[in-house]
């Protein structure tokens, strides 16, 4: 179940994690990872949201 919304303060930094249920893989192969990164780039560009660092693993993503 997703967490409740939190207060968003202007200029605040957020730690974002996307993880598979029971830590299962969320990407089937490198093509899935590439597709995810392309979509992430579009979202970050369209919303003018910076992502200062990220990591992409088979079972989770951190930004």
N, C-alpha and C positions, 0 to 999 in steps of 0.2 A: 504494500500500500504506500502511495507517495506521501511525503511529509506535507504538513500544512505550509502555506505561503509564509515567508518571513518578511520582516520590514526591510525595505531596500533604501539605504541611505545613499545620497549622491556621492559618487567617488569611492564607494566601498568596494573592496576586493572580495571575490567569492571563490570558493573552492568547489568545483563541479566534478561529480563522479557519476559515471554511468556504468552499472555493473550487471552482469547476467544473474538471473535467479539461481540461487545455490552455487554462485560463482562459475556457472557454466559459460562456455564460449559464446560471445555475441557476434563474432566474425567467423565466417566459414573459411575464408582464404584471404590472400593479399588483395584480391580484387574487391572484396567487401570493405577492407580497410581503406583502400584508395577511394572508393565511392563515398564512404563516410567522411573522409578528409575533404573531398571536393564539396560535399554538402555543408560541412562545417565552415569552410572558407566562405561560401556564399552567404550563410547566415551571419557570420561575423562581419563581413563586408557590408551587407545590407543594413545591419543594425548599428554599424560603426562601434562594435564591441571589441575591445582588445583582448587577446589571449596571450599572456606573457610567457607561458610555458605549457607544454602538454606532453602526455605520454599515452601511447596506444598499445594495449596488451590484448591477447586473445580474449580475455574474459572481462576487461574493463577499460574505461577511458577516463583520464583525469585532465582537467584544465584549470 
